[in-house]
Amino acid sequence: MAEAVTLAKIAGTAAVARALGTAALHGRFVHCDLASILNATTSRTTTHAANEPGP
């Protein structure tokens, strides 16, 4: 549960609640599963091209 609290501070409680629901549905509560589910279900608005110059 400490991981969920930490992730909620970063991603917001609604996103973490959805990720927890997904984890429960699939029985995935091993270390880093919640972060992985959260990362996979989070929408990204910024895209990058392969030929884009780096910083």
C-alpha positions in Angstrom: 0.0 0.0 0.0 2.9 2.4 0.5 3.7 2.1 -3.2 0.1 3.1 -4.0 0.4 6.2 -1.7 3.7 7.2 -3.3 2.3 6.8 -6.8 -0.9 8.7 -6.0 1.3 11.7 -5.0 2.8 11.6 -8.5 0.0 10.4 -10.8 -3.1 11.3 -8.8 -5.5 9.3 -6.8 -7.9 8.5 -9.6 -5.3 7.0 -11.9 -3.9 4.9 -9.0 -7.4 3.8 -8.0 -7.9 2.6 -11.6 -4.5 0.8 -11.6 -5.4 -0.8 -8.3 -8.7 -2.1 -9.7 -6.8 -3.5 -12.7 -4.3 -5.1 -10.4 -7.0 -6.7 -8.3 -8.9 -7.9 -11.4 -5.8 -9.7 -12.6 -4.3 -10.7 -9.3 -1.1 -8.7 -9.9 0.3 -7.4 -6.6 4.0 -8.3 -6.9 6.7 -5.6 -6.5 6.4 -3.0 -9.2 3.2 -4.4 -10.8 1.2 -1.4 -9.8 3.7 1.1 -11.3 3.8 -1.0 -14.5 0.0 -1.1 -14.8 -0.2 2.7 -14.0 2.5 3.4 -16.7 0.7 1.2 -19.3 -2.7 2.8 -18.7 -1.6 6.4 -18.5 -2.3 8.6 -21.6 0.6 10.4 -23.0 0.1 13.7 -24.8 3.7 14.3 -25.8 5.2 12.3 -28.6 8.7 12.3 -29.9 10.1 11.5 -33.3 13.1 9.2 -33.8 15.0 11.9 -35.7 14.3 14.6 -33.1 17.5 16.2 -31.8 18.3 15.5 -28.2 18.8 18.1 -25.4 
